[in-house]
Amino acid sequence: MDITGLIIFLAIGAVSGWLAGTLMKGGGFGLLGNIVVGIIGAVVGGFVFGFLGIKAGGLIGSIITATVGAALLLFIVRLIKKA
């Protein structure tokens, strides 16, 4: 991965983490927090979408996949925190 790919990867993570935080009514988590939530969310979203047989390609597809995964991640974390 070259430097441009890394910057795009981190930008998608930041955007999707921020979107997931906003959707889940938690607000942003700061730049680093958004990137971490977005990257982990991309892994979760890729697994879930792959399991369901959904293929999301391109920049918008990547952001949607990562956002859905990050929102799911935040939902699970909140369930665990309540218990």
PDB file with SEQRES, HELIX, SHEET and CRYST1 records, atoms N, CA, C and O in Angstrom:
SEQRES   1 A   83  MET ASP ILE THR GLY LEU ILE ILE PHE LEU ALA ILE GLY          
SEQRES   2 A   83  ALA VAL SER GLY TRP LEU ALA GLY THR LEU MET LYS GLY          
SEQRES   3 A   83  GLY GLY PHE GLY LEU LEU GLY ASN ILE VAL VAL GLY ILE          
SEQRES   4 A   83  ILE GLY ALA VAL VAL GLY GLY PHE VAL PHE GLY PHE LEU          
SEQRES   5 A   83  GLY ILE LYS ALA GLY GLY LEU ILE GLY SER ILE ILE THR          
SEQRES   6 A   83  ALA THR VAL GLY ALA ALA LEU LEU LEU PHE ILE VAL ARG          
SEQRES   7 A   83  LEU ILE LYS LYS ALA                                          
HELIX    1 AA1 ILE A    3  LEU A   23  1                                  21    
HELIX    2 AA2 GLY A   30  LEU A   52  1                                  23    
HELIX    3 AA3 GLY A   58  LYS A   82  1                                  25    
CRYST1    1.000    1.000    1.000  90.00  90.00  90.00 P 1           1          
ATOM      1  N   MET A   1       0.850  -1.170   0.000  1.00  0.00           N  
ATOM      2  CA  MET A   1       0.000   0.000   0.000  1.00  0.00           C  
ATOM      3  C   MET A   1       0.899   1.237   0.000  1.00  0.00           C  
ATOM      4  O   MET A   1       1.805   1.361   0.824  1.00  0.00           O  
ATOM      5  N   ASP A   2       0.638   2.126  -0.916  1.00  0.00           N  
ATOM      6  CA  ASP A   2       1.417   3.352  -0.970  1.00  0.00           C  
ATOM      7  C   ASP A   2       0.807   4.405  -0.038  1.00  0.00           C  
ATOM      8  O   ASP A   2      -0.215   4.153   0.601  1.00  0.00           O  
ATOM      9  N   ILE A   3       1.423   5.561   0.037  1.00  0.00           N  
ATOM     10  CA  ILE A   3       0.984   6.603   0.968  1.00  0.00           C  
ATOM     11  C   ILE A   3      -0.407   7.127   0.608  1.00  0.00           C  
ATOM     12  O   ILE A   3      -1.195   7.457   1.494  1.00  0.00           O  
ATOM     13  N   THR A   4      -0.709   7.203  -0.687  1.00  0.00           N  
ATOM     14  CA  THR A   4      -2.035   7.669  -1.104  1.00  0.00           C  
ATOM     15  C   THR A   4      -3.115   6.695  -0.653  1.00  0.00           C  
ATOM     16  O   THR A   4      -4.161   7.112  -0.155  1.00  0.00           O  
ATOM     17  N   GLY A   5      -2.868   5.410  -0.823  1.00  0.00           N  
ATOM     18  CA  GLY A   5      -3.824   4.403  -0.383  1.00  0.00           C  
ATOM     19  C   GLY A   5      -4.036   4.443   1.118  1.00  0.00           C  
ATOM     20  O   GLY A   5      -5.158   4.278   1.597  1.00  0.00           O  
ATOM     21  N   LEU A   6      -2.964   4.662   1.857  1.00  0.00           N  
ATOM     22  CA  LEU A   6      -3.066   4.751   3.314  1.00  0.00           C  
ATOM     23  C   LEU A   6      -3.891   5.966   3.731  1.00  0.00           C  
ATOM     24  O   LEU A   6      -4.709   5.871   4.646  1.00  0.00           O  
ATOM     25  N   ILE A   7      -3.688   7.088   3.083  1.00  0.00           N  
ATOM     26  CA  ILE A   7      -4.452   8.297   3.406  1.00  0.00           C  
ATOM     27  C   ILE A   7      -5.928   8.094   3.094  1.00  0.00           C  
ATOM     28  O   ILE A   7      -6.789   8.501   3.875  1.00  0.00           O  
ATOM     29  N   ILE A   8      -6.228   7.469   1.962  1.00  0.00           N  
ATOM     30  CA  ILE A   8      -7.624   7.196   1.615  1.00  0.00           C  
ATOM     31  C   ILE A   8      -8.240   6.232   2.616  1.00  0.00           C  
ATOM     32  O   ILE A   8      -9.383   6.421   3.031  1.00  0.00           O  
ATOM     33  N   PHE A   9      -7.506   5.211   3.007  1.00  0.00           N  
ATOM     34  CA  PHE A   9      -7.968   4.236   3.993  1.00  0.00           C  
ATOM     35  C   PHE A   9      -8.304   4.919   5.322  1.00  0.00           C  
ATOM     36  O   PHE A   9      -9.348   4.651   5.915  1.00  0.00           O  
ATOM     37  N   LEU A  10      -7.418   5.794   5.780  1.00  0.00           N  
ATOM     38  CA  LEU A  10      -7.653   6.507   7.030  1.00  0.00           C  
ATOM     39  C   LEU A  10      -8.797   7.504   6.907  1.00  0.00           C  
ATOM     40  O   LEU A  10      -9.552   7.699   7.860  1.00  0.00           O  
ATOM     41  N   ALA A  11      -8.935   8.133   5.752  1.00  0.00           N  
ATOM     42  CA  ALA A  11     -10.030   9.078   5.541  1.00  0.00           C  
ATOM     43  C   ALA A  11     -11.379   8.359   5.553  1.00  0.00           C  
ATOM     44  O   ALA A  11     -12.339   8.848   6.149  1.00  0.00           O  
ATOM     45  N   ILE A  12     -11.454   7.204   4.901  1.00  0.00           N  
ATOM     46  CA  ILE A  12     -12.697   6.421   4.923  1.00  0.00           C  
ATOM     47  C   ILE A  12     -13.017   5.991   6.349  1.00  0.00           C  
ATOM     48  O   ILE A  12     -14.175   6.031   6.763  1.00  0.00           O  
ATOM     49  N   GLY A  13     -12.003   5.582   7.099  1.00  0.00           N  
ATOM     50  CA  GLY A  13     -12.212   5.209   8.496  1.00  0.00           C  
ATOM     51  C   GLY A  13     -12.731   6.377   9.322  1.00  0.00           C  
ATOM     52  O   GLY A  13     -13.639   6.208  10.135  1.00  0.00           O  
ATOM     53  N   ALA A  14     -12.159   7.564   9.118  1.00  0.00           N  
ATOM     54  CA  ALA A  14     -12.586   8.744   9.876  1.00  0.00           C  
ATOM     55  C   ALA A  14     -14.017   9.129   9.531  1.00  0.00           C  
ATOM     56  O   ALA A  14     -14.819   9.410  10.422  1.00  0.00           O  
ATOM     57  N   VAL A  15     -14.338   9.142   8.246  1.00  0.00           N  
ATOM     58  CA  VAL A  15     -15.693   9.526   7.817  1.00  0.00           C  
ATOM     59  C   VAL A  15     -16.721   8.516   8.314  1.00  0.00           C  
ATOM     60  O   VAL A  15     -17.762   8.902   8.846  1.00  0.00           O  
ATOM     61  N   SER A  16     -16.440   7.236   8.145  1.00  0.00           N  
ATOM     62  CA  SER A  16     -17.405   6.225   8.567  1.00  0.00           C  
ATOM     63  C   SER A  16     -17.546   6.174  10.086  1.00  0.00           C  
ATOM     64  O   SER A  16     -18.647   5.951  10.589  1.00  0.00           O  
ATOM     65  N   GLY A  17     -16.461   6.374  10.825  1.00  0.00           N  
ATOM     66  CA  GLY A  17     -16.550   6.427  12.287  1.00  0.00           C  
ATOM     67  C   GLY A  17     -17.377   7.605  12.756  1.00  0.00           C  
ATOM     68  O   GLY A  17     -18.175   7.479  13.684  1.00  0.00           O  
ATOM     69  N   TRP A  18     -17.186   8.763  12.110  1.00  0.00           N  
ATOM     70  CA  TRP A  18     -17.967   9.944  12.461  1.00  0.00           C  
ATOM     71  C   TRP A  18     -19.445   9.740  12.120  1.00  0.00           C  
ATOM     72  O   TRP A  18     -20.318  10.085  12.917  1.00  0.00           O  
ATOM     73  N   LEU A  19     -19.731   9.178  10.936  1.00  0.00           N  
ATOM     74  CA  LEU A  19     -21.110   8.920  10.543  1.00  0.00           C  
ATOM     75  C   LEU A  19     -21.792   7.944  11.501  1.00  0.00           C  
ATOM     76  O   LEU A  19     -22.940   8.149  11.897  1.00  0.00           O  
ATOM     77  N   ALA A  20     -21.088   6.901  11.863  1.00  0.00           N  
ATOM     78  CA  ALA A  20     -21.662   5.913  12.786  1.00  0.00           C  
ATOM     79  C   ALA A  20     -21.922   6.536  14.152  1.00  0.00           C  
ATOM     80  O   ALA A  20     -22.957   6.274  14.765  1.00  0.00           O  
ATOM     81  N   GLY A  21     -20.998   7.354  14.630  1.00  0.00           N  
ATOM     82  CA  GLY A  21     -21.202   8.036  15.907  1.00  0.00           C  
ATOM     83  C   GLY A  21     -22.394   8.962  15.866  1.00  0.00           C  
ATOM     84  O   GLY A  21     -23.145   9.065  16.836  1.00  0.00           O  
ATOM     85  N   THR A  22     -22.571   9.635  14.742  1.00  0.00           N  
ATOM     86  CA  THR A  22     -23.708  10.535  14.582  1.00  0.00           C  
ATOM     87  C   THR A  22     -25.014   9.752  14.484  1.00  0.00           C  
ATOM     88  O   THR A  22     -26.015  10.134  15.090  1.00  0.00           O  
ATOM     89  N   LEU A  23     -25.007   8.659  13.723  1.00  0.00           N  
ATOM     90  CA  LEU A  23     -26.214   7.841  13.581  1.00  0.00           C  
ATOM     91  C   LEU A  23     -26.624   7.187  14.894  1.00  0.00           C  
ATOM     92  O   LEU A  23     -27.814   7.038  15.174  1.00  0.00           O  
ATOM     93  N   MET A  24     -25.654   6.803  15.686  1.00  0.00           N  
ATOM     94  CA  MET A  24     -25.941   6.114  16.942  1.00  0.00           C  
ATOM     95  C   MET A  24     -26.103   7.096  18.109  1.00  0.00           C  
ATOM     96  O   MET A  24     -26.102   6.687  19.270  1.00  0.00           O  
ATOM     97  N   LYS A  25     -26.237   8.354  17.808  1.00  0.00           N  
ATOM     98  CA  LYS A  25     -26.467   9.413  18.796  1.00  0.00           C  
ATOM     99  C   LYS A  25     -25.366   9.514  19.842  1.00  0.00           C  
ATOM    100  O   LYS A  25     -25.614   9.894  20.986  1.00  0.00           O  
ATOM    101  N   GLY A  26     -24.149   9.169  19.436  1.00  0.00           N  
ATOM    102  CA  GLY A  26     -23.041   9.261  20.367  1.00  0.00           C  
ATOM    103  C   GLY A  26     -22.116  10.421  20.070  1.00  0.00           C  
ATOM    104  O   GLY A  26     -21.215  10.724  20.852  1.00  0.00           O  
ATOM    105  N   GLY A  27     -22.340  11.068  18.940  1.00  0.00           N  
ATOM    106  CA  GLY A  27     -21.454  12.143  18.540  1.00  0.00           C  
ATOM    107  C   GLY A  27     -20.133  11.596  18.052  1.00  0.00           C  
ATOM    108  O   GLY A  27     -19.949  10.385  17.936  1.00  0.00           O  
ATOM    109  N   GLY A  28     -19.226  12.491  17.771  1.00  0.00           N  
ATOM    110  CA  GLY A  28     -17.912  12.081  17.293  1.00  0.00           C  
ATOM    111  C   GLY A  28     -17.053  11.576  18.435  1.00  0.00           C  
ATOM    112  O   GLY A  28     -17.363  11.800  19.605  1.00  0.00           O  
ATOM    113  N   PHE A  29     -15.988  10.902  18.095  1.00  0.00           N  
ATOM    114  CA  PHE A  29     -15.070  10.351  19.086  1.00  0.00           C  
ATOM    115  C   PHE A  29     -13.686  10.953  18.946  1.00  0.00           C  
ATOM    116  O   PHE A  29     -12.708  10.397  19.446  1.00  0.00           O  
ATOM    117  N   GLY A  30     -13.601  12.091  18.265  1.00  0.00           N  
ATOM    118  CA  GLY A  30     -12.300  12.665  17.977  1.00  0.00           C  
ATOM    119  C   GLY A  30     -11.725  11.994  16.744  1.00  0.00           C  
ATOM    120  O   GLY A  30     -12.197  10.934  16.335  1.00  0.00           O  
ATOM    121  N   LEU A  31     -10.724  12.595  16.158  1.00  0.00           N  
ATOM    122  CA  LEU A  31     -10.183  12.087  14.904  1.00  0.00           C  
ATOM    123  C   LEU A  31      -9.656  10.666  15.034  1.00  0.00           C  
ATOM    124  O   LEU A  31      -9.996   9.805  14.223  1.00  0.00           O  
ATOM    125  N   LEU A  32      -8.837  10.410  16.037  1.00  0.00           N  
ATOM    126  CA  LEU A  32      -8.284   9.059  16.208  1.00  0.00           C  
ATOM    127  C   LEU A  32      -9.361   8.043  16.556  1.00  0.00           C  
ATOM    128  O   LEU A  32      -9.356   6.928  16.035  1.00  0.00           O  
ATOM    129  N   GLY A  33     -10.273   8.419  17.425  1.00  0.00           N  
ATOM    130  CA  GLY A  33     -11.370   7.515  17.791  1.00  0.00           C  
ATOM    131  C   GLY A  33     -12.237   7.171  16.596  1.00  0.00           C  
ATOM    132  O   GLY A  33     -12.618   6.014  16.413  1.00  0.00           O  
ATOM    133  N   ASN A  34     -12.556   8.185  15.768  1.00  0.00           N  
ATOM    134  CA  ASN A  34     -13.350   7.939  14.566  1.00  0.00           C  
ATOM    135  C   ASN A  34     -12.627   7.001  13.605  1.00  0.00           C  
ATOM    136  O   ASN A  34     -13.246   6.117  13.013  1.00  0.00           O  
ATOM    137  N   ILE A  35     -11.326   7.192  13.451  1.00  0.00           N  
ATOM    138  CA  ILE A  35     -10.555   6.335  12.548  1.00  0.00           C  
ATOM    139  C   ILE A  35     -10.561   4.896  13.050  1.00  0.00           C  
ATOM    140  O   ILE A  35     -10.761   3.965  12.270  1.00  0.00           O  
ATOM    141  N   VAL A  36     -10.342   4.713  14.343  1.00  0.00           N  
ATOM    142  CA  VAL A  36     -10.316   3.361  14.912  1.00  0.00           C  
ATOM    143  C   VAL A  36     -11.686   2.693  14.778  1.00  0.00           C  
ATOM    144  O   VAL A  36     -11.781   1.543  14.350  1.00  0.00           O  
ATOM    145  N   VAL A  37     -12.751   3.420  15.148  1.00  0.00           N  
ATOM    146  CA  VAL A  37     -14.104   2.862  15.039  1.00  0.00           C  
ATOM    147  C   VAL A  37     -14.417   2.553  13.576  1.00  0.00           C  
ATOM    148  O   VAL A  37     -15.012   1.518  13.275  1.00  0.00           O  
ATOM    149  N   GLY A  38     -14.025   3.433  12.678  1.00  0.00           N  
ATOM    150  CA  GLY A  38     -14.286   3.221  11.252  1.00  0.00           C  
ATOM    151  C   GLY A  38     -13.536   2.039  10.682  1.00  0.00           C  
ATOM    152  O   GLY A  38     -14.092   1.280   9.889  1.00  0.00           O  
ATOM    153  N   ILE A  39     -12.278   1.867  11.071  1.00  0.00           N  
ATOM    154  CA  ILE A  39     -11.484   0.744  10.552  1.00  0.00           C  
ATOM    155  C   ILE A  39     -12.016  -0.581  11.086  1.00  0.00           C  
ATOM    156  O   ILE A  39     -12.168  -1.542  10.331  1.00  0.00           O  
ATOM    157  N   ILE A  40     -12.298  -0.633  12.381  1.00  0.00           N  
ATOM    158  CA  ILE A  40     -12.875  -1.864  12.931  1.00  0.00           C  
ATOM    159  C   ILE A  40     -14.250  -2.102  12.329  1.00  0.00           C  
ATOM    160  O   ILE A  40     -14.625  -3.239  12.046  1.00  0.00           O  
ATOM    161  N   GLY A  41     -15.001  -1.018  12.134  1.00  0.00           N  
ATOM    162  CA  GLY A  41     -16.312  -1.126  11.497  1.00  0.00           C  
ATOM    163  C   GLY A  41     -16.223  -1.636  10.071  1.00  0.00           C  
ATOM    164  O   GLY A  41     -17.103  -2.370   9.621  1.00  0.00           O  
ATOM    165  N   ALA A  42     -15.174  -1.260   9.353  1.00  0.00           N  
ATOM    166  CA  ALA A  42     -14.995  -1.753   7.985  1.00  0.00           C  
ATOM    167  C   ALA A  42     -14.793  -3.256   7.974  1.00  0.00           C  
ATOM    168  O   ALA A  42     -15.304  -3.949   7.093  1.00  0.00           O  
ATOM    169  N   VAL A  43     -14.050  -3.763   8.950  1.00  0.00           N  
ATOM    170  CA  VAL A  43     -13.840  -5.206   9.051  1.00  0.00           C  
ATOM    171  C   VAL A  43     -15.159  -5.905   9.387  1.00  0.00           C  
ATOM    172  O   VAL A  43     -15.516  -6.906   8.765  1.00  0.00           O  
ATOM    173  N   VAL A  44     -15.877  -5.370  10.373  1.00  0.00           N  
ATOM    174  CA  VAL A  44     -17.169  -5.950  10.772  1.00  0.00           C  
ATOM    175  C   VAL A  44     -18.156  -5.880   9.603  1.00  0.00           C  
ATOM    176  O   VAL A  44     -18.821  -6.866   9.283  1.00  0.00           O  
ATOM    177  N   GLY A  45     -18.242  -4.713   8.973  1.00  0.00           N  
ATOM    178  CA  GLY A  45     -19.159  -4.541   7.849  1.00  0.00           C  
ATOM    179  C   GLY A  45     -18.813  -5.443   6.676  1.00  0.00           C  
ATOM    180  O   GLY A  45     -19.705  -6.005   6.040  1.00  0.00           O  
ATOM    181  N   GLY A  46     -17.522  -5.585   6.384  1.00  0.00           N  
ATOM    182  CA  GLY A  46     -17.103  -6.479   5.308  1.00  0.00           C  
ATOM    183  C   GLY A  46     -17.481  -7.918   5.592  1.00  0.00           C  
ATOM    184  O   GLY A  46     -17.893  -8.647   4.689  1.00  0.00           O  
ATOM    185  N   PHE A  47     -17.342  -8.331   6.845  1.00  0.00           N  
ATOM    186  CA  PHE A  47     -17.733  -9.693   7.230  1.00  0.00           C  
ATOM    187  C   PHE A  47     -19.240  -9.885   7.097  1.00  0.00           C  
ATOM    188  O   PHE A  47     -19.695 -10.877   6.528  1.00  0.00           O  
ATOM    189  N   VAL A  48     -20.014  -8.933   7.625  1.00  0.00           N  
ATOM    190  CA  VAL A  48     -21.480  -9.046   7.590  1.00  0.00           C  
ATOM    191  C   VAL A  48     -21.986  -9.003   6.148  1.00  0.00           C  
ATOM    192  O   VAL A  48     -22.806  -9.832   5.755  1.00  0.00           O  
ATOM    193  N   PHE A  49     -21.503  -8.044   5.362  1.00  0.00           N  
ATOM    194  CA  PHE A  49     -21.944  -7.948   3.973  1.00  0.00           C  
ATOM    195  C   PHE A  49     -21.546  -9.185   3.185  1.00  0.00           C  
ATOM    196  O   PHE A  49     -22.322  -9.670   2.361  1.00  0.00           O  
ATOM    197  N   GLY A  50     -20.350  -9.698   3.427  1.00  0.00           N  
ATOM    198  CA  GLY A  50     -19.909 -10.915   2.757  1.00  0.00           C  
ATOM    199  C   GLY A  50     -20.763 -12.111   3.135  1.00  0.00           C  
ATOM    200  O   GLY A  50     -21.091 -12.943   2.289  1.00  0.00           O  
ATOM    201  N   PHE A  51     -21.123 -12.195   4.411  1.00  0.00           N  
ATOM    202  CA  PHE A  51     -21.975 -13.280   4.888  1.00  0.00           C  
ATOM    203  C   PHE A  51     -23.352 -13.222   4.225  1.00  0.00           C  
ATOM    204  O   PHE A  51     -23.947 -14.255   3.918  1.00  0.00           O  
ATOM    205  N   LEU A  52     -23.853 -11.994   4.008  1.00  0.00           N  
ATOM    206  CA  LEU A  52     -25.158 -11.814   3.377  1.00  0.00           C  
ATOM    207  C   LEU A  52     -25.094 -11.861   1.854  1.00  0.00           C  
ATOM    208  O   LEU A  52     -26.129 -11.838   1.189  1.00  0.00           O  
ATOM    209  N   GLY A  53     -23.886 -11.926   1.299  1.00  0.00           N  
ATOM    210  CA  GLY A  53     -23.725 -11.989  -0.142  1.00  0.00           C  
ATOM    211  C   GLY A  53     -23.838 -10.644  -0.837  1.00  0.00           C  
ATOM    212  O   GLY A  53     -24.102 -10.588  -2.038  1.00  0.00           O  
ATOM    213  N   ILE A  54     -23.645  -9.564  -0.102  1.00  0.00           N  
ATOM    214  CA  ILE A  54     -23.742  -8.217  -0.664  1.00  0.00           C  
ATOM    215  C   ILE A  54     -22.343  -7.749  -1.042  1.00  0.00           C  
ATOM    216  O   ILE A  54     -21.416  -7.818  -0.234  1.00  0.00           O  
ATOM    217  N   LYS A  55     -22.196  -7.273  -2.272  1.00  0.00           N  
ATOM    218  CA  LYS A  55     -20.908  -6.758  -2.722  1.00  0.00           C  
ATOM    219  C   LYS A  55     -21.020  -5.243  -2.867  1.00  0.00           C  
ATOM    220  O   LYS A  55     -21.820  -4.746  -3.661  1.00  0.00           O  
ATOM    221  N   ALA A  56     -20.225  -4.524  -2.106  1.00  0.00           N  
ATOM    222  CA  ALA A  56     -20.218  -3.067  -2.181  1.00  0.00           C  
ATOM    223  C   ALA A  56     -18.857  -2.635  -2.692  1.00  0.00           C  
ATOM    224  O   ALA A  56     -17.843  -2.849  -2.028  1.00  0.00           O  
ATOM    225  N   GLY A  57     -18.829  -2.031  -3.862  1.00  0.00           N  
ATOM    226  CA  GLY A  57     -17.564  -1.614  -4.439  1.00  0.00           C  
ATOM    227  C   GLY A  57     -17.478  -0.107  -4.567  1.00  0.00           C  
ATOM    228  O   GLY A  57     -18.487   0.590  -4.456  1.00  0.00           O  
ATOM    229  N   GLY A  58     -16.306   0.384  -4.795  1.00  0.00           N  
ATOM    230  CA  GLY A  58     -16.102   1.809  -4.983  1.00  0.00           C  
ATOM    231  C   GLY A  58     -15.986   2.556  -3.668  1.00  0.00           C  
ATOM    232  O   GLY A  58     -16.091   1.971  -2.590  1.00  0.00           O  
ATOM    233  N   LEU A  59     -15.771   3.834  -3.774  1.00  0.00           N  
ATOM    234  CA  LEU A  59     -15.583   4.675  -2.596  1.00  0.00           C  
ATOM    235  C   LEU A  59     -16.842   4.751  -1.744  1.00  0.00           C  
ATOM    236  O   LEU A  59     -16.780   4.572  -0.527  1.00  0.00           O  
ATOM    237  N   ILE A  60     -17.987   5.015  -2.375  1.00  0.00           N  
ATOM    238  CA  ILE A  60     -19.244   5.134  -1.631  1.00  0.00           C  
ATOM    239  C   ILE A  60     -19.607   3.801  -0.996  1.00  0.00           C  
ATOM    240  O   ILE A  60     -20.059   3.770   0.149  1.00  0.00           O  
ATOM    241  N   GLY A  61     -19.420   2.707  -1.708  1.00  0.00           N  
ATOM    242  CA  GLY A  61     -19.693   1.379  -1.165  1.00  0.00           C  
ATOM    243  C   GLY A  61     -18.821   1.070   0.039  1.00  0.00           C  
ATOM    244  O   GLY A  61     -19.273   0.461   1.009  1.00  0.00           O  
ATOM    245  N   SER A  62     -17.561   1.496  -0.032  1.00  0.00           N  
ATOM    246  CA  SER A  62     -16.658   1.288   1.096  1.00  0.00           C  
ATOM    247  C   SER A  62     -17.095   2.083   2.314  1.00  0.00           C  
ATOM    248  O   SER A  62     -17.062   1.580   3.437  1.00  0.00           O  
ATOM    249  N   ILE A  63     -17.503   3.321   2.090  1.00  0.00           N  
ATOM    250  CA  ILE A  63     -17.971   4.158   3.204  1.00  0.00           C  
ATOM    251  C   ILE A  63     -19.241   3.585   3.804  1.00  0.00           C  
ATOM    252  O   ILE A  63     -19.393   3.569   5.026  1.00  0.00           O  
ATOM    253  N   ILE A  64     -20.155   3.115   2.968  1.00  0.00           N  
ATOM    254  CA  ILE A  64     -21.403   2.526   3.479  1.00  0.00           C  
ATOM    255  C   ILE A  64     -21.110   1.264   4.278  1.00  0.00           C  
ATOM    256  O   ILE A  64     -21.640   1.082   5.375  1.00  0.00           O  
ATOM    257  N   THR A  65     -20.270   0.395   3.731  1.00  0.00           N  
ATOM    258  CA  THR A  65     -19.909  -0.842   4.434  1.00  0.00           C  
ATOM    259  C   THR A  65     -19.276  -0.542   5.785  1.00  0.00           C  
ATOM    260  O   THR A  65     -19.653  -1.134   6.797  1.00  0.00           O  
ATOM    261  N   ALA A  66     -18.312   0.379   5.802  1.00  0.00           N  
ATOM    262  CA  ALA A  66     -17.625   0.719   7.048  1.00  0.00           C  
ATOM    263  C   ALA A  66     -18.570   1.393   8.036  1.00  0.00           C  
ATOM    264  O   ALA A  66     -18.468   1.149   9.238  1.00  0.00           O  
ATOM    265  N   THR A  67     -19.477   2.226   7.564  1.00  0.00           N  
ATOM    266  CA  THR A  67     -20.421   2.915   8.451  1.00  0.00           C  
ATOM    267  C   THR A  67     -21.399   1.929   9.072  1.00  0.00           C  
ATOM    268  O   THR A  67     -21.669   1.992  10.271  1.00  0.00           O  
ATOM    269  N   VAL A  68     -21.925   1.029   8.272  1.00  0.00           N  
ATOM    270  CA  VAL A  68     -22.848   0.021   8.807  1.00  0.00           C  
ATOM    271  C   VAL A  68     -22.136  -0.851   9.836  1.00  0.00           C  
ATOM    272  O   VAL A  68     -22.682  -1.141  10.900  1.00  0.00           O  
ATOM    273  N   GLY A  69     -20.927  -1.263   9.514  1.00  0.00           N  
ATOM    274  CA  GLY A  69     -20.151  -2.085  10.456  1.00  0.00           C  
ATOM    275  C   GLY A  69     -19.823  -1.331  11.728  1.00  0.00           C  
ATOM    276  O   GLY A  69     -19.890  -1.898  12.818  1.00  0.00           O  
ATOM    277  N   ALA A  70     -19.465  -0.047  11.605  1.00  0.00           N  
ATOM    278  CA  ALA A  70     -19.141   0.750  12.785  1.00  0.00           C  
ATOM    279  C   ALA A  70     -20.378   0.981  13.644  1.00  0.00           C  
ATOM    280  O   ALA A  70     -20.292   0.939  14.871  1.00  0.00           O  
ATOM    281  N   ALA A  71     -21.528   1.224  13.016  1.00  0.00           N  
ATOM    282  CA  ALA A  71     -22.769   1.402  13.773  1.00  0.00           C  
ATOM    283  C   ALA A  71     -23.131   0.115  14.515  1.00  0.00           C  
ATOM    284  O   ALA A  71     -23.564   0.156  15.667  1.00  0.00           O  
ATOM    285  N   LEU A  72     -22.952  -1.018  13.851  1.00  0.00           N  
ATOM    286  CA  LEU A  72     -23.195  -2.309  14.497  1.00  0.00           C  
ATOM    287  C   LEU A  72     -22.235  -2.516  15.660  1.00  0.00           C  
ATOM    288  O   LEU A  72     -22.629  -2.998  16.723  1.00  0.00           O  
ATOM    289  N   LEU A  73     -20.985  -2.153  15.455  1.00  0.00           N  
ATOM    290  CA  LEU A  73     -19.980  -2.250  16.519  1.00  0.00           C  
ATOM    291  C   LEU A  73     -20.372  -1.387  17.717  1.00  0.00           C  
ATOM    292  O   LEU A  73     -20.312  -1.853  18.854  1.00  0.00           O  
ATOM    293  N   LEU A  74     -20.769  -0.151  17.482  1.00  0.00           N  
ATOM    294  CA  LEU A  74     -21.173   0.736  18.580  1.00  0.00           C  
ATOM    295  C   LEU A  74     -22.416   0.212  19.294  1.00  0.00           C  
ATOM    296  O   LEU A  74     -22.530   0.326  20.515  1.00  0.00           O  
ATOM    297  N   PHE A  75     -23.344  -0.363  18.532  1.00  0.00           N  
ATOM    298  CA  PHE A  75     -24.544  -0.932  19.135  1.00  0.00           C  
ATOM    299  C   PHE A  75     -24.187  -2.087  20.075  1.00  0.00           C  
ATOM    300  O   PHE A  75     -24.712  -2.175  21.185  1.00  0.00           O  
ATOM    301  N   ILE A  76     -23.300  -2.962  19.629  1.00  0.00           N  
ATOM    302  CA  ILE A  76     -22.892  -4.100  20.452  1.00  0.00           C  
ATOM    303  C   ILE A  76     -22.145  -3.637  21.693  1.00  0.00           C  
ATOM    304  O   ILE A  76     -22.357  -4.163  22.786  1.00  0.00           O  
ATOM    305  N   VAL A  77     -21.259  -2.640  21.520  1.00  0.00           N  
ATOM    306  CA  VAL A  77     -20.505  -2.119  22.670  1.00  0.00           C  
ATOM    307  C   VAL A  77     -21.458  -1.513  23.699  1.00  0.00           C  
ATOM    308  O   VAL A  77     -21.258  -1.689  24.901  1.00  0.00           O  
ATOM    309  N   ARG A  78     -22.477  -0.813  23.250  1.00  0.00           N  
ATOM    310  CA  ARG A  78     -23.449  -0.226  24.194  1.00  0.00           C  
ATOM    311  C   ARG A  78     -24.258  -1.295  24.905  1.00  0.00           C  
ATOM    312  O   ARG A  78     -24.584  -1.144  26.083  1.00  0.00           O  
ATOM    313  N   LEU A  79     -24.588  -2.382  24.200  1.00  0.00           N  
ATOM    314  CA  LEU A  79     -25.298  -3.488  24.840  1.00  0.00           C  
ATOM    315  C   LEU A  79     -24.437  -4.116  25.944  1.00  0.00           C  
ATOM    316  O   LEU A  79     -24.932  -4.445  27.022  1.00  0.00           O  
ATOM    317  N   ILE A  80     -23.169  -4.271  25.658  1.00  0.00           N  
ATOM    318  CA  ILE A  80     -22.260  -4.863  26.635  1.00  0.00           C  
ATOM    319  C   ILE A  80     -22.069  -3.929  27.826  1.00  0.00           C  
ATOM    320  O   ILE A  80     -22.010  -4.387  28.967  1.00  0.00           O  
ATOM    321  N   LYS A  81     -21.974  -2.634  27.575  1.00  0.00           N  
ATOM    322  CA  LYS A  81     -21.800  -1.666  28.664  1.00  0.00           C  
ATOM    323  C   LYS A  81     -23.007  -1.635  29.599  1.00  0.00           C  
ATOM    324  O   LYS A  81     -22.852  -1.438  30.804  1.00  0.00           O  
ATOM    325  N   LYS A  82     -24.208  -1.827  29.052  1.00  0.00           N  
ATOM    326  CA  LYS A  82     -25.415  -1.806  29.880  1.00  0.00           C  
ATOM    327  C   LYS A  82     -25.514  -3.037  30.768  1.00  0.00           C  
ATOM    328  O   LYS A  82     -26.101  -2.989  31.849  1.00  0.00           O  
ATOM    329  N   ALA A  83     -24.942  -4.129  30.309  1.00  0.00           N  
ATOM    330  CA  ALA A  83     -25.056  -5.389  31.069  1.00  0.00           C  
ATOM    331  C   ALA A  83     -24.153  -5.405  32.270  1.00  0.00           C  
ATOM    332  O   ALA A  83     -24.129  -6.388  33.012  1.00  0.00           O  
TER     333      ALA A  83                                                      
END                                                                             
